[in-house]
Amino acid sequence: MKIAMLSPIAWRTPPRNFGHREQIVSTLTEGLVKKGVDVTLFATSDSQTEAKLHAICPRPYKEDKQLDAQVYTSLHISELLDHIADFDLIHNYFGFLPLTYFGATDTPTLTTIHGFLSPRILPVLEKYNGKAFYASISNAGRSPKLEYIATVYNGIDLNQFTFREKPEDYLLFFGPIHPHQGAAEAIKIAKTVDRPLIVAGVIRDEKYFKSEIEPHIDGDQIRYVGSVGPEQRNKLLGNALALLHPIYFEEPFGLSVIEAGACGTPVIAFNKGSMPELIRDGENGFLVSNVNGAVEALDRIGEIDRRRCREWVERNFTQDIMTDNYMKVYETILEKTKREDHRPWGYYQVLLDEPDYKLKRIVVYPGKRLSLQSHRRRCEHWSIVQGKGVITRDHEEIRGEPGDSVDIPIGAVHRMRNIGDNELVFIEVQRGDYFGEDDIIRIHDDFGRVDKGTI
């Protein structure tokens, strides 16, 4: 299975600080590699991965204002399209835009939808509904207008999060500074219970920050530490008495909720969106309706066993669980879209399929070649009609051009290689008593397909 993982390029994969989609892409990619999947990550050049990295954007465009976001977005997606035939499946984490490119390809695509901050993106998703495959990151994050192949919860690498049995006394807000995220409400909660609050996160709304957050920052009870990286994130989440998550929108998934739980920190969240799927009220946190409810919940925070917070994440939201679930989705998609005519080296069309012979038109891309193989129950006759090739037949190397042909006896080791700059087309006539694709003895393959059954 060869997977192309299309990551956003606003930030590095994984991000240095902010970038939740890039973080999930990284976690999934590394999880797939650990399980032996052949993954190529399309991301920024400075990304870090054990997979094959394919990049055209030198740095995140959010970090380098000299890079035009639209230009590099176009180059990033088109670069994948230039190599799309090399992959069995494309996993799109970029968003809705690549769907408008993928319509012309036969390679199956899976798009993980991370929510609908704006309903204006729905027309694109609706257009390709039923043509592309969609995965949601929670049941609450689904649109009734779309069809989904699965819900796969985000997972985290537990090695990045340290469990802490005994926290400090501060409360934590960890997320983008935006009215929807509720940083101002977190400040109200902290002031009402007279506890210190640390606010961490990238500023998404400068006006909101200036009017609702900055006036309360005193460096003592209310502290703002900006956007933090993995090491500081681990410390902040683990040492907090509780994470405050007073959201004002139907959040499709709260990654910080899971990250806090991995450190043993309970979460007090407004009961919206996916929160009931991530928080079991009274066990790993509390679901509340407003600021007053959050204040009351803090009086009960001592009832939460921090070990159970960690165990809840271990059972439901790990890297391994997410990776295994996506692998099942990939297998389902590949089975649903199974096409004998699509191969990494090119494609073929069956022209006739009779009891005693079979006729194919085979196209080989420039620079590609079929696997080196032989057959037990059929012989073949190849006739080149377009392009230039080299035919291997046992110990012979035979150059061929349009009009040339060659016989392949039963048991002969053979392959075709395109040595031209354009597509090579040849007609294959099979004769014998069986023409199934499992009548193959494979000796060598450029694409790592060592099992019997594909050419």
Secondary structure, 3 states (H helix, E strand, C coil): CEEEEECCCCCCCCCCCCCHHHHHHHHHHHHHHHCCCEEEEECCCCCCCCCEEECCCCCCCCCCCCCCHHHHHHHHHHHHHHCHHHCCEEEECCCCCCHHHHCCCCCCEEEEECCCCCHHHHHHHHHCECCEEEEECCCCCCCCCCCCCEECCCCECHHHCCCCCCCCCCEEEECCECHHHCHHHHHHHHHHHCCCEEEECCECCHHHHHHHHHHHCCCCCEEEEECCCHHHHHHHHHHCCEEEECCCCCCCCCHHHHHHHHCCCCEEEECCCCHHHHCCECCCEEEECCHHHHHHHHCCHHHCCHHHHHHHHHHHCEHHHHHHHHHHHHHHHHHHCCCCCEECCEEEEEEEECCCEEEEEEEECCCCECCEEECCCEEEEEEEEECCEEEEECCEEEEECCCCEEEECCCCCEEEEECCCCCEEEEEEEEECCCCCCCCEEEECCCCCCCCCCC
